[in-house]
Amino acid sequence: MRRLMLAMYMSGAVLAGCSGGTVLEPPGEGSSTGSTALPAAPAASPMRAPTARSSPRSFRYVALGDSYTIGTAIKARNRWPNQLVRALLPDVALELAANLGINGRTSAQLIEEQLPRLDSLEADFVTVLIGVNDVFQGGDADTYQANVRTILDDLLERLPAKRILVISTPDYTLTPEGAKDGHAASKSAEIAHFNEILHEEARARGVGWVDISDVADRVPDDPTLVAHDGLHPSGKQYSGWVELIAPVARELLTQDE
């Protein structure tokens, strides 16, 4: 009997607790009489939209030239046009649409083979480095000058002057293999003269110009500036070129239309 009375007493206590206790209800739903709902969550502060970062303008880039442009004897990523693309980020986004440089090409061959290919490449920016093979193959200065004029005038029909950049030719006679040339002294003088022609014609047309001689002329004192073939620039030398080329290219490509 005492056990029965204890059981009834415990049941009553449980029922009493249910009828008068706290009831938790899902947020947003109405509560019954005598219940207490969850406290309302604090209002979320308005989120500030992230500041939009303007994307750099993209340019389709085509490099014209000879073995110095195509980067003979080194990996593609170490060619100076490829390094230039990386160096201009994030200010300028260059898409290297094509590197048309070919070993042994002269200014006349650039006109015949490379300029026509620009028709389908839709270039926004072009670099030109040509002349060493004109010297090496015994070309004369007058013919070279006429060819340079043809090249630059053709490019100016396609692009504004600020989208064209001309690069000087390094002196190959300073390299271990180039020094073996029996006419190294005269060839060196011709390269200097051809660079003067190139600079003069570029300046007359208002196109960009970079002289990379300050880096290329260090070759006799730094063998690491020469590729394993003993003749062409190494990736390290091209990096030095790009340190000179990039500021000029950036200035040209960020000018207002």
Secondary structure, 3 states (H helix, E strand, C coil): CHHHHHHHHHHHHHHHHHHHCCCCCCCCCCCCCCCCCCCCCCCCCCCCCCCCCCCCCEEEEEEEECHHHHCCCCCHHHCHHHHHHHHCCCCCEEEEEEECCCCCCCHHHHHHHHHHHHHHHCCCEEEEECCHHHHHCCCCHHHHHHHHHHHHHHHHHHCCHHHEEEECCCCHHHCCCHHHCCCHHHHHHHHHHHHHHHHHHHHHHCCEEECCHHHHCCHHHCHHHECCCCCCECHHHHHHHHHHHHHHHHHHHCCCC
